[in-house]
Amino acid sequence: MNLKIDRALKTPVYIQIRSQLKEQILSGRLSDGYALPSERTLAKDLGVHRNTVVRAYNELKADGLLSSYQGVGYRVACRQETGRNGQRKKAVNWQGLIKKEYRELQSAFEDYVSKPQTESRVSFAAGMAAGEVYSAKEIADCLARIISAGDRPSYFYTPYQGDPALRQEIAGFMRTKGILANPGQIQIFSENNQALDFLVTILLSPGDKVFTEESNSPDVYRAIELAGGKVIPIPMDEEGMICENLGPLIETHKPRFIYVNSSYHNPTGIGMSMERKKRLLELSYQYRVPLIEEDEASELFFEGDRIPSLKSMDPGENVIYMYSFSLTMVPGVGISFLIAPREIIKSLSNLVSVRLVTLEWMPQHLACQFLKEGTYVRKLEDFRRIYKEKRDRMCRCLQEISGSVPLSFRKPRGGVYLWVRLPSAVDISRLRKEAEKQGVSFLTGELFFPDQNPRGNYIRLNYSYASERQIEKGMGILKECMQKIQKESDLFDKPL
């Protein structure tokens, strides 16, 4: 067993230990039953605190890679079985066959995918639309109209680029947002993550660099890295991505593109200022660097007017624009689209033909019908009203908690996320576990940084999906958990 710690890296030491051990176990270099050094021994050998080793070992145990028994210590978990003749037979090491970059993937949203929200469970992790806006009858009636309007083959089939009628309706909707695009410049996807995955597949080569805001969605980092790209995080402030030194950074790193989440950013809730958008566009044209703009929340403005997109300000075609209906339509009905030059659209639709063969017809026809009938635009007002009420409810709860737990947050002017900074006395990892035991889930701040090393003690709370009653209940549980952890931390730190 050979481990090396690089203290110059931003990656936490326990993650370095965990990752190296995981790789050695899955590759077979550490065989089944291999005895690992004790916590104290390994800590001494590496020159780290014992708790650092304990945390690494515990995460490997949670992954099913290590087992531990009192008096025996830690061993590589056994995957061997005994055959009928009494001989040991080795099972195929399927984990070892999986490419390293895919083994390292983490399911950031496991909480609400595997444990759906119920009356007894509250998810502040889910970035999904409120379920109370579209009634079951409205959806059923809309589907009935779709099916009765044409013959079976026409509504079951959709071209690789997406349903032509939907793309026509989207082009009309985009004009209301100041974006001029014809149906030939639009590619349909099921969600923005899929759109980004296809986009980086055709744009990135191994080693290419991409600028993104720091922080950002973990799915953005993963898509870029799985395509062989390297993420260069650019700091943010209350106006969005800081552009002051961006020119020299572009000259140094020569990014393939700059990726921005411009409207009520995930996870911070920040809306990029007009001045920053203008500067980004200037830099894009000065250095001929494409901009990829993700927009899923520009319609969710609570104060003032809608935030203009970068795309609406683009005099040419330097901005590729991604829009999602995920927060403003029926929960679980995934529809997203991308607006780009025809050359890009052609390559994307060709890739769709290879990977997907066809796109799901039902969500496309549903979205098309809602746009055509004006239902989607009318419902946006309902979403804005409901999300504003939920935001205000959650902010009041946080304000109440701050009386005993000195947390801080910025009240977003739109969107669906609150980015909350907790005091150092509240251990985020422990808070997540304590809250989960009581049926409340949220996302920890480390997920939103490329090296999983947060620049503060953050959590992200989503208020779109939970009801107001569930928000009250869930925030009450979080308050109790925070107070308990903070109290125990204060007692531990108090000198004897």
C-alpha positions, 0 to 999 in steps of 0.5 A, spaced: 500 500 500 502 506 497 499 513 499 502 520 497 499 526 500 500 533 496 498 539 501 499 543 495 492 541 493 486 544 494 483 537 495 482 535 502 487 530 505 481 525 507 479 525 500 486 524 497 486 518 502 480 515 500 481 516 493 487 513 493 485 507 497 479 506 493 483 506 486 488 501 489 482 496 492 478 497 485 484 495 481 485 489 485 492 492 488 489 491 495 486 484 495 480 481 498 481 481 506 488 485 505 489 488 512 490 496 513 494 499 518 490 502 524 488 509 524 493 511 529 499 508 525 497 510 518 496 517 521 503 517 524 506 515 517 502 520 513 503 526 518 496 527 519 491 527 524 487 521 526 480 523 525 482 525 518 484 517 517 478 515 521 473 519 516 477 516 510 476 509 512 469 511 514 467 513 507 470 507 504 466 503 509 460 506 507 462 505 500 462 497 501 470 497 500 472 496 507 470 492 513 472 493 520 471 488 527 473 490 534 480 487 535 481 485 528 481 492 525 480 494 517 480 489 512 478 490 504 471 487 504 471 480 501 468 479 494 470 471 494 465 465 495 466 458 496 464 453 490 461 446 491 468 443 491 470 447 497 475 451 493 475 459 493 472 462 487 473 469 485 467 473 483 468 478 477 471 485 480 465 489 476 467 495 479 475 494 477 472 494 470 469 500 470 473 506 468 476 510 473 472 517 472 466 513 472 467 510 478 469 516 482 462 519 480 457 521 486 450 521 486 449 528 488 441 528 488 440 521 491 436 523 497 430 525 493 431 520 487 431 514 492 427 517 497 421 521 494 418 527 498 412 524 502 408 527 508 413 524 513 419 526 509 421 533 506 426 535 501 430 541 500 435 538 495 430 537 490 430 542 484 423 540 481 417 544 479 411 545 484 406 540 484 400 544 485 400 549 479 398 544 474 392 539 476 391 532 474 385 534 470 389 539 466 394 534 464 389 529 462 385 533 458 391 536 454 393 529 453 386 527 450 386 533 446 393 531 443 391 524 442 385 526 438 388 531 434 392 526 429 393 519 427 397 515 431 404 515 427 404 522 427 404 523 435 408 517 436 414 520 432 419 526 433 425 527 429 432 527 432 432 535 432 425 535 436 418 536 434 417 541 429 411 544 432 414 545 438 420 548 436 416 553 432 412 555 439 419 555 442 421 560 437 415 564 438 416 564 446 423 566 445 421 573 441 418 575 448 424 574 451 428 578 446 431 572 443 430 571 435 431 564 433 428 560 428 426 553 429 432 550 425 437 553 430 433 549 436 435 542 439 430 539 443 433 535 449 430 532 456 433 537 461 439 542 461 444 536 463 443 532 457 444 538 453 450 540 456 453 533 456 451 532 448 454 539 447 461 538 451 461 531 447 462 535 440 466 541 443 471 538 448 477 534 447 482 532 452 485 537 456 481 543 453 479 548 459 473 551 461 471 557 465 465 556 470 463 560 476 465 558 482 460 555 485 456 551 480 452 545 479 456 538 480 453 536 474 456 541 470 463 539 473 462 532 471 459 533 464 466 537 463 470 533 466 467 526 463 468 529 456 476 530 458 475 538 460 479 541 465 474 546 469 477 553 471 473 556 476 472 563 476 470 567 483 463 570 484 460 576 488 453 579 488 453 581 481 455 574 478 462 572 475 467 577 476 470 579 470 476 584 472 481 580 471 478 575 466 482 578 460 489 576 462 486 569 464 483 568 457 490 569 454 493 564 459 488 558 459 485 559 452 478 556 454 474 552 449 468 556 452 465 560 458 459 557 462 455 561 466 448 560 469 446 567 469 439 568 472 438 566 479 444 562 479 445 555 482 446 555 488 447 562 490 441 565 487 445 571 484 442 574 478 448 577 474 448 584 473 447 588 466 454 591 467 457 584 468 453 581 462 456 587 457 463 585 459 462 578 458 460 579 451 465 584 450 470 579 452 467 574 448 468 578 442 475 580 443 478 573 444 473 569 440 471 565 446 464 562 446 459 563 451 454 558 454 448 560 458 444 556 462 437 559 463 432 555 467 430 561 472 429 567 468 422 567 468 422 566 476 423 574 478 419 576 484 421 583 484 422 588 479 422 586 471 425 579 468 432 579 467 435 580 460 439 574 458 446 574 455 443 571 449 438 577 448 444 582 448 448 578 443 449 582 437 451 575 433 452 568 435 457 568 440 452 565 445 449 558 446 443 558 450 440 553 454 433 553 457 429 548 461 422 548 463 424 543 469 422 549 474 416 552 470 412 546 468 409 539 470 414 536 475 417 530 472 416 532 465 423 533 462 423 538 456 429 543 455 432 546 449 438 549 446 439 555 441 445 555 437 448 556 430 446 551 425 453 548 425 452 546 432 445 544 431 446 539 426 452 536 430 447 535 436 442 532 432 446 527 429 449 525 435 442 524 438 441 520 432 446 515 434 445 515 442 438 516 443 435 514 436 429 518 438 426 523 443 420 522 447 414 524 444 409 525 450 413 531 454 414 535 447 407 534 445 405 536 452 409 542 452 407 544 445 400 544 447 401 548 453 405 554 449 400 554 443 394 555 448 398 560 452 397 556 458 405 556 459 405 563 460 399 564 464 401 559 469 408 562 470 405 568 474 402 562 478 409 559 479 412 566 481 407 567 486 407 560 489 415 561 489 415 568 492 411 565 498 415 559 499 421 563 499 419 568 504 416 563 508 423 559 508 427 566 509 423 567 515 425 561 518 432 562 517 431 569 520 428 566 526 434 560 527 439 566 526 437 568 533 440 562 536 445 560 530 449 565 527 448 563 520 447 568 514 444 568 507 442 573 502 435 573 500 434 572 492 430 576 488 428 570 484 429 563 482 428 557 487 435 556 491 437 559 498 445 559 499 446 559 507 452 560 510 453 556 517 457 558 523 464 553 523 461 550 530 455 547 526 459 541 522 455 540 515 456 533 515 453 531 521 448 536 520 446 532 514 446 526 517 442 528 523 437 531 519 436 525 514 435 521 520 429 525 521 426 525 514 429 532 512 434 532 506 438 538 503 445 539 499 452 540 502 456 546 500 462 542 498 458 539 492 458 545 488 466 546 488 470 543 483 475 540 488 469 539 493 473 544 498 468 549 499 470 556 501 465 556 507 460 552 511 455 552 506 448 548 505 443 549 499 436 549 500 431 549 495 424 551 496 420 550 490 418 543 491 416 542 498 409 545 501 409 551 505 407 546 511 413 542 509 417 548 509 415 550 516 416 542 519 423 541 515 426 548 517 424 546 525 427 540 524 434 543 521 433 548 527 433 543 532 439 539 529 443 546 528 442 548 535 444 541 538 450 540 534 452 548 536 451 546 543 455 540 543 461 543 539 461 549 544 461 544 550 467 541 547 471 547 545 470 550 552 477 549 556 476 545 562 
